[in-house]
Amino acid sequence: MGKIGDGLDAAAQHVLTRKPPRSTQARVRFLVGRAGGRTRTVAEWLGVSQRSVERYLKGDRKHPPPAIAARIEAEIRRLWQPKVRRRAEQRAASVGGVTIEARARFGFSSAAGSTDDPRMRRITQHLAPVYAQRLFDARHTGAGERDLERIVAAGLQEAYFKDNGHRAEDLVVEFTGIDYVEFDY
Protein backbone atom coordinates (compact mmCIF):
# COMPACT_ATOMS: atom_id res chain seq x y z
CA MET A 1 0.00 0.00 0.00
CA GLY A 2 1.07 3.64 -0.14
CA LYS A 3 1.67 6.23 2.54
CA ILE A 4 -1.98 7.15 2.99
CA GLY A 5 -3.10 3.51 3.19
CA ASP A 6 -0.31 2.77 5.66
CA GLY A 7 -1.29 5.84 7.69
CA LEU A 8 -4.89 4.62 7.89
CA ASP A 9 -3.67 1.18 8.98
CA ALA A 10 -1.49 2.71 11.68
CA ALA A 11 -4.41 4.81 12.95
CA ALA A 12 -6.61 1.72 13.11
CA GLN A 13 -4.10 0.09 15.48
CA HIS A 14 -4.94 2.72 18.13
CA VAL A 15 -8.61 1.75 18.32
CA LEU A 16 -8.05 -1.97 18.94
CA THR A 17 -9.15 -3.31 22.31
CA ARG A 18 -6.97 -6.42 22.52
CA LYS A 19 -3.41 -7.21 21.57
CA PRO A 20 -2.88 -9.63 18.66
CA PRO A 21 -1.14 -12.98 19.21
CA ARG A 22 2.61 -12.80 19.86
CA SER A 23 4.11 -16.16 18.94
CA THR A 24 4.51 -17.23 15.33
CA GLN A 25 2.46 -20.36 15.95
CA ALA A 26 -0.45 -18.40 17.46
CA ARG A 27 -0.30 -15.83 14.67
CA VAL A 28 -0.40 -18.47 11.94
CA ARG A 29 -3.19 -20.31 13.78
CA PHE A 30 -5.18 -17.05 13.77
CA LEU A 31 -4.54 -16.54 10.04
CA VAL A 32 -5.56 -20.10 9.22
CA GLY A 33 -8.73 -19.59 11.26
CA ARG A 34 -9.51 -16.41 9.31
CA ALA A 35 -8.89 -18.29 6.06
CA GLY A 36 -11.49 -20.89 6.99
CA GLY A 37 -8.91 -23.54 7.86
CA ARG A 38 -7.22 -23.40 4.45
CA THR A 39 -3.45 -23.39 4.83
CA ARG A 40 -3.06 -22.93 1.08
CA THR A 41 -4.82 -19.56 1.28
CA VAL A 42 -2.53 -18.42 4.09
CA ALA A 43 0.47 -19.61 2.08
CA GLU A 44 -0.67 -17.40 -0.81
CA TRP A 45 -1.12 -14.43 1.53
CA LEU A 46 2.39 -14.87 2.91
CA GLY A 47 4.14 -15.92 -0.29
CA VAL A 48 5.40 -19.21 1.14
CA SER A 49 4.68 -22.87 0.53
CA GLN A 50 1.72 -24.61 2.09
CA ARG A 51 4.15 -26.91 3.88
CA SER A 52 5.85 -23.91 5.52
CA VAL A 53 2.52 -22.73 6.87
CA GLU A 54 1.89 -26.22 8.26
CA ARG A 55 5.34 -26.17 9.95
CA TYR A 56 4.58 -22.81 11.57
CA LEU A 57 1.18 -24.11 12.62
CA LYS A 58 2.64 -27.22 14.28
CA GLY A 59 5.41 -25.22 15.94
CA ASP A 60 8.21 -26.99 14.08
CA ARG A 61 9.43 -23.60 12.81
CA LYS A 62 9.27 -20.81 15.35
CA HIS A 63 11.35 -18.03 13.82
CA PRO A 64 10.48 -17.10 10.24
CA PRO A 65 12.91 -15.07 8.13
CA PRO A 66 12.46 -11.29 8.55
CA ALA A 67 10.61 -10.88 5.25
CA ILE A 68 8.09 -13.59 6.14
CA ALA A 69 7.74 -12.26 9.69
CA ALA A 70 6.91 -8.84 8.24
CA ARG A 71 4.24 -10.37 5.97
CA ILE A 72 2.73 -12.26 8.91
CA GLU A 73 2.66 -9.01 10.91
CA ALA A 74 1.00 -7.15 8.03
CA GLU A 75 -1.69 -9.82 7.64
CA ILE A 76 -2.36 -9.85 11.39
CA ARG A 77 -2.75 -6.06 11.38
CA ARG A 78 -5.07 -6.24 8.40
CA LEU A 79 -7.33 -8.94 9.88
CA TRP A 80 -7.26 -8.30 13.63
CA GLN A 81 -10.55 -7.10 15.20
CA PRO A 82 -12.41 -6.00 12.05
CA LYS A 83 -15.63 -5.18 13.94
CA VAL A 84 -13.84 -2.83 16.33
CA ARG A 85 -12.17 -1.08 13.41
CA ARG A 86 -15.40 -0.81 11.47
CA ARG A 87 -17.18 0.68 14.49
CA ALA A 88 -14.43 3.30 14.95
CA GLU A 89 -14.53 4.13 11.24
CA GLN A 90 -18.32 4.53 11.35
CA ARG A 91 -18.03 6.82 14.37
CA ALA A 92 -15.41 8.94 12.56
CA ALA A 93 -17.48 9.02 9.37
CA SER A 94 -20.68 10.04 11.09
CA VAL A 95 -19.65 12.23 14.02
CA GLY A 96 -15.98 12.73 14.70
CA GLY A 97 -14.12 13.04 11.42
CA VAL A 98 -10.38 12.41 11.15
CA THR A 99 -7.35 14.45 12.07
CA ILE A 100 -4.52 14.39 9.58
CA GLU A 101 -0.93 15.43 10.06
CA ALA A 102 1.06 15.52 6.87
CA ARG A 103 4.21 16.95 5.40
CA ALA A 104 3.83 17.11 1.68
CA ARG A 105 4.23 19.32 -1.34
CA PHE A 106 1.20 21.53 -1.87
CA GLY A 107 0.62 23.42 -5.11
CA PHE A 108 -2.20 25.73 -6.11
CA SER A 109 -4.08 27.06 -9.02
CA SER A 110 -5.84 30.26 -8.07
CA ALA A 111 -6.43 33.87 -9.01
CA ALA A 112 -3.73 35.86 -10.79
CA GLY A 113 -1.13 37.49 -8.61
CA SER A 114 -0.79 34.66 -6.11
CA THR A 115 2.08 32.21 -6.04
CA ASP A 116 1.31 28.74 -7.28
CA ASP A 117 4.76 27.20 -6.82
CA PRO A 118 4.44 23.92 -4.95
CA ARG A 119 6.24 23.90 -1.62
CA MET A 120 6.64 21.61 1.35
CA ARG A 121 4.24 22.27 4.21
CA ARG A 122 3.54 20.51 7.44
CA ILE A 123 -0.15 20.65 8.20
CA THR A 124 -2.21 19.27 11.06
CA GLN A 125 -5.91 19.61 10.32
CA HIS A 126 -9.18 18.06 11.39
CA LEU A 127 -11.27 16.92 8.42
CA ALA A 128 -15.06 16.78 8.51
CA PRO A 129 -16.85 13.43 8.77
CA VAL A 130 -17.86 13.60 5.09
CA TYR A 131 -14.19 13.34 4.06
CA ALA A 132 -13.63 10.53 6.55
CA GLN A 133 -16.58 8.68 4.99
CA ARG A 134 -15.21 9.19 1.48
CA LEU A 135 -11.74 8.06 2.58
CA PHE A 136 -12.96 4.88 4.29
CA ASP A 137 -15.35 4.03 1.46
CA ALA A 138 -12.59 4.41 -1.11
CA ARG A 139 -10.24 2.32 1.00
CA HIS A 140 -12.77 -0.51 1.37
CA THR A 141 -13.55 -0.57 -2.34
CA GLY A 142 -9.87 -0.99 -3.18
CA ALA A 143 -9.12 2.52 -4.44
CA GLY A 144 -5.54 3.25 -5.35
CA GLU A 145 -3.16 5.55 -3.53
CA ARG A 146 -3.73 8.37 -6.01
CA ASP A 147 -7.48 8.28 -5.36
CA LEU A 148 -6.88 8.46 -1.60
CA GLU A 149 -4.53 11.41 -2.18
CA ARG A 150 -7.28 13.25 -4.07
CA ILE A 151 -9.74 12.75 -1.22
CA VAL A 152 -7.23 14.01 1.35
CA ALA A 153 -6.36 16.96 -0.93
CA ALA A 154 -10.05 17.87 -1.27
CA GLY A 155 -10.50 17.73 2.50
CA LEU A 156 -7.42 19.83 3.19
CA GLN A 157 -8.39 22.25 0.43
CA GLU A 158 -11.77 22.84 2.03
CA ALA A 159 -10.79 22.84 5.71
CA TYR A 160 -7.32 24.38 5.71
CA PHE A 161 -6.87 26.45 2.58
CA LYS A 162 -10.44 27.65 2.03
CA ASP A 163 -11.29 27.82 5.75
CA ASN A 164 -14.57 25.95 5.15
CA GLY A 165 -15.76 28.34 2.44
CA HIS A 166 -14.74 31.61 4.08
CA ARG A 167 -11.89 32.49 1.70
CA ALA A 168 -10.14 31.63 -1.56
CA GLU A 169 -13.17 30.18 -3.30
CA ASP A 170 -11.37 29.64 -6.64
CA LEU A 171 -8.41 27.84 -5.10
CA VAL A 172 -7.58 24.30 -6.25
CA VAL A 173 -4.95 22.42 -4.22
CA GLU A 174 -2.57 19.71 -5.40
CA PHE A 175 -1.28 17.28 -2.78
CA THR A 176 1.90 15.55 -3.99
CA GLY A 177 5.35 14.56 -2.79
CA ILE A 178 4.13 13.16 0.50
CA ASP A 179 6.93 12.92 3.03
CA TYR A 180 4.75 11.44 5.77
CA VAL A 181 1.10 11.30 6.73
CA GLU A 182 -0.56 10.25 10.00
CA PHE A 183 -4.23 9.92 10.84
CA ASP A 184 -6.17 9.86 14.08
CA TYR A 185 -9.84 9.07 14.53
C-alpha positions as CSV (number, residue, x, y, z in Angstrom):
1,M,0.0,0.0,0.0
2,G,1.1,3.6,-0.1
3,K,1.7,6.2,2.5
4,I,-2.0,7.2,3.0
5,G,-3.1,3.5,3.2
6,D,-0.3,2.8,5.7
7,G,-1.3,5.8,7.7
8,L,-4.9,4.6,7.9
9,D,-3.7,1.2,9.0
10,A,-1.5,2.7,11.7
11,A,-4.4,4.8,12.9
12,A,-6.6,1.7,13.1
13,Q,-4.1,0.1,15.5
14,H,-4.9,2.7,18.1
15,V,-8.6,1.8,18.3
16,L,-8.0,-2.0,18.9
17,T,-9.2,-3.3,22.3
18,R,-7.0,-6.4,22.5
19,K,-3.4,-7.2,21.6
20,P,-2.9,-9.6,18.7
21,P,-1.1,-13.0,19.2
22,R,2.6,-12.8,19.9
23,S,4.1,-16.2,18.9
24,T,4.5,-17.2,15.3
25,Q,2.5,-20.4,15.9
26,A,-0.4,-18.4,17.5
27,R,-0.3,-15.8,14.7
28,V,-0.4,-18.5,11.9
29,R,-3.2,-20.3,13.8
30,F,-5.2,-17.1,13.8
31,L,-4.5,-16.5,10.0
32,V,-5.6,-20.1,9.2
33,G,-8.7,-19.6,11.3
34,R,-9.5,-16.4,9.3
35,A,-8.9,-18.3,6.1
36,G,-11.5,-20.9,7.0
37,G,-8.9,-23.5,7.9
38,R,-7.2,-23.4,4.5
39,T,-3.4,-23.4,4.8
40,R,-3.1,-22.9,1.1
41,T,-4.8,-19.6,1.3
42,V,-2.5,-18.4,4.1
43,A,0.5,-19.6,2.1
44,E,-0.7,-17.4,-0.8
45,W,-1.1,-14.4,1.5
46,L,2.4,-14.9,2.9
47,G,4.1,-15.9,-0.3
48,V,5.4,-19.2,1.1
49,S,4.7,-22.9,0.5
50,Q,1.7,-24.6,2.1
51,R,4.1,-26.9,3.9
52,S,5.9,-23.9,5.5
53,V,2.5,-22.7,6.9
54,E,1.9,-26.2,8.3
55,R,5.3,-26.2,9.9
56,Y,4.6,-22.8,11.6
57,L,1.2,-24.1,12.6
58,K,2.6,-27.2,14.3
59,G,5.4,-25.2,15.9
60,D,8.2,-27.0,14.1
61,R,9.4,-23.6,12.8
62,K,9.3,-20.8,15.4
63,H,11.4,-18.0,13.8
64,P,10.5,-17.1,10.2
65,P,12.9,-15.1,8.1
66,P,12.5,-11.3,8.5
67,A,10.6,-10.9,5.3
68,I,8.1,-13.6,6.1
69,A,7.7,-12.3,9.7
70,A,6.9,-8.8,8.2
71,R,4.2,-10.4,6.0
72,I,2.7,-12.3,8.9
73,E,2.7,-9.0,10.9
74,A,1.0,-7.2,8.0
75,E,-1.7,-9.8,7.6
76,I,-2.4,-9.9,11.4
77,R,-2.8,-6.1,11.4
78,R,-5.1,-6.2,8.4
79,L,-7.3,-8.9,9.9
80,W,-7.3,-8.3,13.6
81,Q,-10.6,-7.1,15.2
82,P,-12.4,-6.0,12.1
83,K,-15.6,-5.2,13.9
84,V,-13.8,-2.8,16.3
85,R,-12.2,-1.1,13.4
86,R,-15.4,-0.8,11.5
87,R,-17.2,0.7,14.5
88,A,-14.4,3.3,14.9
89,E,-14.5,4.1,11.2
90,Q,-18.3,4.5,11.3
91,R,-18.0,6.8,14.4
92,A,-15.4,8.9,12.6
93,A,-17.5,9.0,9.4
94,S,-20.7,10.0,11.1
95,V,-19.7,12.2,14.0
96,G,-16.0,12.7,14.7
97,G,-14.1,13.0,11.4
98,V,-10.4,12.4,11.2
99,T,-7.3,14.4,12.1
100,I,-4.5,14.4,9.6
101,E,-0.9,15.4,10.1
102,A,1.1,15.5,6.9
103,R,4.2,16.9,5.4
104,A,3.8,17.1,1.7
105,R,4.2,19.3,-1.3
106,F,1.2,21.5,-1.9
107,G,0.6,23.4,-5.1
108,F,-2.2,25.7,-6.1
109,S,-4.1,27.1,-9.0
110,S,-5.8,30.3,-8.1
111,A,-6.4,33.9,-9.0
112,A,-3.7,35.9,-10.8
113,G,-1.1,37.5,-8.6
114,S,-0.8,34.7,-6.1
115,T,2.1,32.2,-6.0
116,D,1.3,28.7,-7.3
117,D,4.8,27.2,-6.8
118,P,4.4,23.9,-5.0
119,R,6.2,23.9,-1.6
120,M,6.6,21.6,1.3
121,R,4.2,22.3,4.2
122,R,3.5,20.5,7.4
123,I,-0.2,20.7,8.2
124,T,-2.2,19.3,11.1
125,Q,-5.9,19.6,10.3
126,H,-9.2,18.1,11.4
127,L,-11.3,16.9,8.4
128,A,-15.1,16.8,8.5
129,P,-16.9,13.4,8.8
130,V,-17.9,13.6,5.1
131,Y,-14.2,13.3,4.1
132,A,-13.6,10.5,6.6
133,Q,-16.6,8.7,5.0
134,R,-15.2,9.2,1.5
135,L,-11.7,8.1,2.6
136,F,-13.0,4.9,4.3
137,D,-15.4,4.0,1.5
138,A,-12.6,4.4,-1.1
139,R,-10.2,2.3,1.0
140,H,-12.8,-0.5,1.4
141,T,-13.5,-0.6,-2.3
142,G,-9.9,-1.0,-3.2
143,A,-9.1,2.5,-4.4
144,G,-5.5,3.3,-5.3
145,E,-3.2,5.5,-3.5
146,R,-3.7,8.4,-6.0
147,D,-7.5,8.3,-5.4
148,L,-6.9,8.5,-1.6
149,E,-4.5,11.4,-2.2
150,R,-7.3,13.2,-4.1
151,I,-9.7,12.8,-1.2
152,V,-7.2,14.0,1.3
153,A,-6.4,17.0,-0.9
154,A,-10.0,17.9,-1.3
155,G,-10.5,17.7,2.5
156,L,-7.4,19.8,3.2
157,Q,-8.4,22.3,0.4
158,E,-11.8,22.8,2.0
159,A,-10.8,22.8,5.7
160,Y,-7.3,24.4,5.7
161,F,-6.9,26.4,2.6
162,K,-10.4,27.7,2.0
163,D,-11.3,27.8,5.7
164,N,-14.6,26.0,5.2
165,G,-15.8,28.3,2.4
166,H,-14.7,31.6,4.1
167,R,-11.9,32.5,1.7
168,A,-10.1,31.6,-1.6
169,E,-13.2,30.2,-3.3
170,D,-11.4,29.6,-6.6
171,L,-8.4,27.8,-5.1
172,V,-7.6,24.3,-6.2
173,V,-5.0,22.4,-4.2
174,E,-2.6,19.7,-5.4
175,F,-1.3,17.3,-2.8
176,T,1.9,15.5,-4.0
177,G,5.3,14.6,-2.8
178,I,4.1,13.2,0.5
179,D,6.9,12.9,3.0
180,Y,4.7,11.4,5.8
181,V,1.1,11.3,6.7
182,E,-0.6,10.3,10.0
183,F,-4.2,9.9,10.8
184,D,-6.2,9.9,14.1
185,Y,-9.8,9.1,14.5
